[in-house]
């Protein structure tokens, strides 16, 4: 784990540093946020992370294709993917933390 983390850190450093040695707003290209989403959806299981990342790529490429075919804005594919992920995470929250909206009635009242 330590070695793989070090290799990933060095690769990220080289990727972000680039050849011009500057950092801009588009350097990371939301890679970290996608990785956080993949690991959370896979519940930190490495095998499920591969499957989840493939699913996210499928969603992203499909949404991009839909936006291209129907001549929509470039950001539309990111909006579609974000909405899908929002509802997946939201449903996971409500499955894990069941909320009871009814007040319990006491016996004898």
PyMOL commands that set and color helices and strands:
alter all, ss='L'
color gray80, all
select helices_A, chain A and resi 2-17+31-41+46-69+76-96
alter helices_A, ss='H'
color red, helices_A
deselect
rebuild
show_as cartoon
